[in-house]
Amino acid sequence: MGGEATLPHGTAHANLATHEMVCGWLARFFWAGLALAAGAVAAPWIGVAAAPMALAGLLAHGHAYVQVGRSVPLA
């Protein structure tokens, strides 16, 4: 996830899409997904409660990733 937010992209539209996902209206899904997926690293200490956190994080990140492709012209 960090690479998606920090690495340069080949086109201006891909840069716009990245900016929209990281700082735009999809940012709450992207950062919530990052936080929830990172919280799943605590699985050895919190047990099975980490599974819903990880799944919710993947869902939020996937939502942001799919929607950003539709929000800016990529061609």
Summary of the structure (lengths in Angstrom):
residues: 75
radius of gyration: 13.9
end to end distance: 23.4
largest distance: 46.0
contacts: 206
relative contact order: 0.21
helix: 83%
strand: 0%
